[in-house]
C-alpha cells in the first residue's frame, strides 16, 4: 500500500477537490438530499437541517457591482471553516480570490489565516466564485469548544485572479485588487459539534530507526478525524497513519501540521483525513464508518525519503507491530 508524499498530494488534492465539488454541484452524487450546491452540508455529507452548520448570510458590496457574501460557518475544534461567495461584475475568466485581514474571537486576535482554500466557479449569471476557507484559531485555549463566540472578521483587501488567455494559463494570470476594509460580525456556536466529538487517549509509545514516537490521542467528530503524534527526531518519518473501522478499508490520515519549540526536543504532529477524492465516499462518510464501528485499528506507516524528491510516491511500509486497537464502548 502506498500513498503520495504529502506536498505533492496536497497540490493534486486541491485540483481534484475542485473537480469533485464541481461534479457534485452538477450531479448531486453521493450527498444528502435537499442541500444547497457547494454548501458545507454538501461538503461534509450532512442533511440540510443538521445542527452543526451556522447559517450567516451576510453580504457587503466591495466594489461597484461586486458583492462578497459570508454564507456559512462551522466551528470544528480549533478551526473556523466558512464559505465565501464573490459575485457580480467580477473580471472575465476569474478563477480564484484571496483575502487578507484579521479575525477576532470575543475581541481577541485569534487568526490571520484567511482562505479560501478551495474555489468552485458558479455556472450562474451573474458569475460567482464560491470559496471554502479554513482558518486555524491560534488562541483557542482561551475559548473552549462549546462556547458561543462573537467573531469579528475584518477583510482589508481582496485579490481576484483571472486568466486573460485560458489556453495559455502560465503566462496570462492577472490580479485585480479591491481595497477595504469590510467587517463581518457574527456569532458561531460549537456546542453541537462538541457534543458529538469523542476523544480516545492512546499514549502508545514505540521506537523505529533510532527515533521515539508516541501516538497520543485520536479525536473523532462529524467534521474531522485527527491523530496527535509526538516525535523525538527533527524529521518525523511517519508519513501517514491509517484507521481501519472493524474489517473495512484502511483510511489514511495525512500529516497536516507539525509544531516544535526551538528549545524543545519533541515535535507534535497532527494527522487528519483531508478530503475524499472518491465520489462514493465523500468526506462525511468517514465519520459514519468510524462512529458505527465496534473496533478501530490504528497503524503508523513509515516513509522512505531516500529517493525523495525523484519519486512522486514515497515507498512506505506499515508498522503492524505497533498497531493500536481501540475497542469502542457499546
C-alpha positions as CSV (number, residue, x, y, z in Angstrom):
1,X,0.0,0.0,0.0
2,X,1.5,3.4,-1.0
3,X,0.1,6.9,-0.7
4,X,1.6,10.0,-2.3
5,X,4.0,12.2,-0.4
6,X,2.2,15.0,1.4
7,X,3.5,18.0,-0.5
8,X,2.6,16.7,-3.9
9,X,-0.6,15.1,-2.6
10,X,-1.9,18.4,-1.4
11,X,-1.4,20.1,-4.8
12,X,-3.1,17.2,-6.5
13,X,-5.8,17.2,-3.8
14,X,-6.7,20.9,-4.4
15,X,-7.2,20.2,-8.1
16,X,-9.2,17.1,-7.6
17,X,-11.4,18.7,-4.9
18,X,-12.4,21.5,-7.2
19,X,-13.3,19.0,-9.9
20,X,-15.1,16.8,-7.4
21,X,-17.2,19.6,-5.9
22,X,-18.0,20.9,-9.4
23,X,-19.2,17.4,-10.3
24,X,-21.3,17.1,-7.2
25,X,-22.8,20.6,-7.8
26,X,-24.0,19.4,-11.2
27,X,-25.0,15.8,-10.4
28,X,-25.6,15.7,-6.7
29,X,-23.9,12.3,-6.4
30,X,-23.3,10.9,-3.0
31,X,-24.8,13.7,-0.9
32,X,-27.8,14.1,1.3
33,X,-30.9,15.4,-0.4
34,X,-32.2,19.0,-0.3
35,X,-28.8,20.6,0.5
36,X,-27.6,23.7,-1.4
37,X,-25.0,23.0,-4.1
38,X,-21.5,23.9,-2.9
39,X,-22.6,24.3,0.8
40,X,-20.8,23.0,3.8
41,X,-23.6,20.5,4.3
42,X,-22.8,19.1,0.9
43,X,-19.1,19.0,1.5
44,X,-19.5,17.1,4.8
45,X,-22.3,14.9,3.5
46,X,-24.8,16.2,6.1
47,X,-28.5,16.7,5.8
48,X,-29.7,20.3,5.2
49,X,-31.2,20.5,8.7
50,X,-28.0,19.4,10.5
51,X,-27.2,21.3,13.8
52,X,-23.5,21.9,13.1
53,X,-23.5,24.5,10.3
54,X,-24.2,28.1,11.3
55,X,-26.1,30.0,8.6
56,X,-24.8,33.6,8.5
57,X,-25.7,35.0,5.0
58,X,-24.1,38.5,5.5
59,X,-23.4,40.4,2.3
60,X,-21.4,43.5,1.6
61,X,-20.8,45.5,-1.6
62,X,-17.0,45.5,-2.1
63,X,-16.9,47.4,-5.4
64,X,-19.3,48.7,-8.0
65,X,-21.4,45.7,-9.0
66,X,-19.4,43.2,-6.9
67,X,-20.6,41.7,-3.6
68,X,-19.0,39.4,-1.0
69,X,-21.2,37.1,1.0
70,X,-20.2,35.2,4.1
71,X,-22.6,32.3,3.8
72,X,-22.0,29.6,6.4
73,X,-19.7,29.0,9.3
74,X,-18.8,25.9,11.4
75,X,-16.6,25.7,14.5
76,X,-14.6,22.4,14.5
77,X,-12.3,22.2,17.5
78,X,-9.5,24.7,16.7
79,X,-10.6,25.6,13.2
80,X,-13.2,28.0,11.9
81,X,-14.5,26.8,8.5
82,X,-16.6,29.1,6.3
83,X,-17.9,29.7,2.8
84,X,-17.5,33.0,0.9
85,X,-19.2,33.9,-2.3
86,X,-17.8,36.6,-4.6
87,X,-20.4,37.6,-7.2
88,X,-21.4,40.3,-9.7
89,X,-19.3,42.0,-12.3
90,X,-16.1,40.2,-11.4
91,X,-13.4,40.1,-14.1
92,X,-13.9,37.7,-17.0
93,X,-12.4,34.2,-16.6
94,X,-12.0,34.7,-12.8
95,X,-10.6,31.5,-11.2
96,X,-9.7,32.4,-7.7
97,X,-9.7,35.1,-5.0
98,X,-7.6,35.8,-1.9
99,X,-8.2,37.8,1.2
100,X,-6.0,39.4,3.9
101,X,-7.2,40.7,7.2
102,X,-7.8,39.6,10.8
103,X,-10.2,37.5,12.8
104,X,-11.1,38.4,16.4
105,X,-12.8,35.9,18.7
106,X,-14.6,37.6,21.6
107,X,-12.5,40.7,21.0
108,X,-9.1,38.9,21.0
109,X,-7.0,38.3,17.8
110,X,-7.3,34.6,17.0
111,X,-6.3,34.2,13.4
112,X,-4.7,35.8,10.4
113,X,-5.1,32.7,8.3
114,X,-7.6,33.5,5.5
115,X,-8.8,31.4,2.7
116,X,-10.4,30.5,0.6
117,X,-8.6,27.2,0.3
118,X,-10.8,25.7,-2.4
119,X,-12.7,27.5,-5.1
120,X,-15.8,26.3,-7.1
121,X,-16.8,28.6,-10.0
122,X,-20.6,29.0,-10.4
123,X,-22.4,28.5,-13.6
124,X,-25.0,31.2,-12.8
125,X,-25.5,34.7,-14.2
126,X,-24.0,36.9,-12.9
127,X,-20.9,34.8,-12.5
128,X,-19.7,34.0,-9.0
129,X,-16.8,32.3,-7.2
130,X,-17.6,30.2,-4.1
131,X,-14.7,29.5,-1.7
132,X,-14.3,27.3,1.3
133,X,-11.9,28.7,3.9
134,X,-10.3,27.0,6.9
135,X,-8.8,29.4,9.5
136,X,-6.8,27.9,12.4
137,X,-7.7,29.6,15.7
138,X,-4.3,30.0,17.4
139,X,-5.6,31.4,20.7
140,X,-8.3,28.8,21.1
141,X,-7.3,27.7,24.7
142,X,-9.0,30.9,26.0
143,X,-12.2,30.0,24.3
144,X,-13.1,26.3,24.8
145,X,-15.1,24.4,22.2
146,X,-18.8,24.5,23.0
147,X,-18.9,28.2,23.9
148,X,-20.6,30.6,21.6
149,X,-18.1,33.0,20.0
150,X,-18.6,36.5,18.8
151,X,-16.5,36.7,15.7
152,X,-15.3,39.9,14.0
153,X,-13.8,39.3,10.6
154,X,-12.0,42.3,9.1
155,X,-11.1,41.9,5.4
156,X,-8.6,44.6,4.3
157,X,-8.0,43.5,0.7
158,X,-9.4,41.2,-1.9
159,X,-7.3,39.9,-4.8
160,X,-9.2,38.4,-7.7
161,X,-7.2,36.1,-10.0
162,X,-8.3,35.8,-13.7
163,X,-6.9,34.1,-16.8
164,X,-6.7,36.5,-19.7
165,X,-6.0,33.7,-22.1
166,X,-7.3,30.4,-20.7
167,X,-5.3,28.5,-23.4
168,X,-2.1,30.0,-22.1
169,X,-2.6,29.7,-18.4
170,X,1.0,30.0,-17.3
171,X,1.6,33.5,-18.7
172,X,-1.9,35.0,-18.7
173,X,-2.6,35.4,-15.0
174,X,-3.9,38.8,-13.9
175,X,-4.7,40.1,-10.5
176,X,-7.4,42.6,-9.7
177,X,-7.2,44.2,-6.2
178,X,-10.1,45.8,-4.2
179,X,-9.2,47.7,-1.1
180,X,-11.3,47.5,2.1
181,X,-11.8,47.3,4.9
182,X,-15.1,45.3,5.2
183,X,-16.2,43.9,8.5
184,X,-18.4,40.9,9.2
185,X,-19.6,40.4,12.8
186,X,-21.5,37.2,13.8
187,X,-21.9,34.6,16.5
188,X,-20.9,31.0,16.0
189,X,-21.7,28.0,18.3
190,X,-19.6,24.8,18.5
191,X,-21.9,23.0,21.0
192,X,-23.5,20.6,18.5
193,X,-20.1,19.5,17.1
194,X,-18.6,19.3,20.6
195,X,-21.4,17.0,21.8
196,X,-20.6,14.5,19.1
197,X,-16.8,14.7,19.5
198,X,-15.1,11.7,21.1
199,X,-11.6,11.7,22.5
200,X,-9.6,8.5,22.8
201,X,-6.5,8.8,24.9
202,X,-4.0,6.3,23.4
203,X,-0.5,7.1,24.8
204,X,1.1,4.4,22.7
205,X,4.9,4.6,22.5
206,X,7.3,2.9,20.0
207,X,10.8,3.4,18.6
208,X,11.9,3.0,15.0
209,X,15.2,3.8,13.2
210,X,16.5,5.4,16.4
211,X,13.6,7.8,16.9
212,X,11.0,7.7,19.7
213,X,7.3,8.2,18.8
214,X,4.1,8.4,20.8
215,X,0.6,8.2,19.3
216,X,-1.1,10.3,22.0
217,X,-4.8,10.8,21.0
218,X,-7.5,10.1,18.5
219,X,-10.3,12.6,18.1
220,X,-13.4,11.8,16.0
221,X,-16.1,14.4,15.2
222,X,-18.7,14.7,12.5
223,X,-16.4,17.2,10.7
224,X,-12.9,15.7,11.2
225,X,-10.9,12.8,12.4
226,X,-7.4,13.6,13.8
227,X,-4.5,11.8,15.5
228,X,-1.8,13.6,17.6
229,X,1.7,12.1,17.4
230,X,4.9,13.2,19.1
231,X,8.4,12.6,17.8
232,X,11.9,12.9,19.3
233,X,13.5,13.3,15.9
234,X,13.8,16.6,13.9
235,X,12.4,14.7,10.9
236,X,9.2,12.8,11.6
237,X,9.4,9.7,9.4
238,X,5.8,8.7,10.0
239,X,4.3,9.5,6.6
240,X,0.7,8.8,7.4
241,X,-1.5,6.9,9.8
242,X,-4.4,4.6,8.8
243,X,-7.6,3.8,10.7
244,X,-9.4,0.6,9.9
245,X,-13.1,0.5,11.1
246,X,-13.8,-3.1,12.0
247,X,-12.7,-5.2,9.0
248,X,-13.2,-2.4,6.4
249,X,-10.7,-0.4,4.3
250,X,-7.8,1.4,5.9
251,X,-8.5,5.1,5.8
252,X,-5.4,7.3,5.6
253,X,-4.8,10.3,7.8
254,X,-2.1,12.6,6.3
255,X,0.2,15.0,8.1
256,X,-1.5,18.3,8.5
257,X,1.0,20.3,10.6
258,X,4.0,19.9,12.9
259,X,5.0,22.2,15.8
260,X,8.3,22.3,17.7
261,X,9.7,25.0,20.0
262,X,13.3,25.8,19.3
263,X,14.2,24.7,22.9
264,X,12.1,21.6,22.7
265,X,13.4,18.2,21.6
266,X,9.9,16.8,20.9
267,X,7.7,17.8,18.0
268,X,4.0,17.4,17.9
269,X,2.3,16.4,14.6
270,X,-1.4,16.3,13.6
271,X,-2.6,13.8,11.1
272,X,-6.1,14.3,9.6
273,X,-8.4,13.0,6.9
274,X,-8.2,15.8,4.4
275,X,-10.7,15.3,1.6
276,X,-12.2,12.3,-0.2
277,X,-11.4,12.1,-3.9
278,X,-13.9,9.2,-4.3
279,X,-17.4,10.1,-5.3
280,X,-18.8,7.1,-3.5
281,X,-17.1,8.2,-0.2
282,X,-17.5,11.9,0.4
283,X,-15.9,13.4,3.5
284,X,-18.7,12.8,5.9
285,X,-18.9,9.1,5.3
286,X,-15.7,8.5,7.1
287,X,-17.3,9.8,10.3
288,X,-20.2,7.4,9.9
289,X,-17.9,4.4,9.4
290,X,-15.8,5.2,12.5
291,X,-18.8,6.2,14.6
292,X,-20.6,2.9,13.9
293,X,-17.6,0.6,14.1
294,X,-17.1,-1.6,17.2
295,X,-13.3,-1.6,16.7
296,X,-10.8,0.9,15.2
297,X,-7.3,-0.4,14.2
298,X,-4.7,2.3,14.0
299,X,-1.5,1.7,12.1
300,X,1.5,4.1,11.6
301,X,3.2,4.0,8.2
302,X,6.9,4.7,7.8
303,X,8.1,6.7,4.8
304,X,11.4,6.2,3.0
305,X,12.7,9.6,1.9
306,X,15.9,8.2,0.4
307,X,14.6,8.6,-3.1
308,X,12.7,11.9,-2.5
309,X,12.1,14.1,-4.5
310,X,12.7,12.0,-7.5
311,X,9.7,9.8,-6.8
312,X,6.2,11.1,-6.9
313,X,5.2,8.4,-4.4
314,X,7.2,7.6,-1.3
315,X,7.9,4.0,-0.5
316,X,6.1,3.3,2.7
317,X,5.7,0.3,5.0
318,X,3.1,-0.4,7.7
319,X,4.4,-0.8,11.2
320,X,2.0,-3.6,12.1
321,X,3.9,-4.5,15.2
322,X,2.9,-1.1,16.6
323,X,-0.8,-1.3,15.8
324,X,-3.3,0.0,18.3
325,X,-6.8,-1.5,18.7
326,X,-9.4,0.8,20.1
327,X,-12.4,-1.1,21.3
328,X,-15.4,1.2,21.4
329,X,-18.0,1.0,24.2
330,X,-21.4,-0.3,23.1
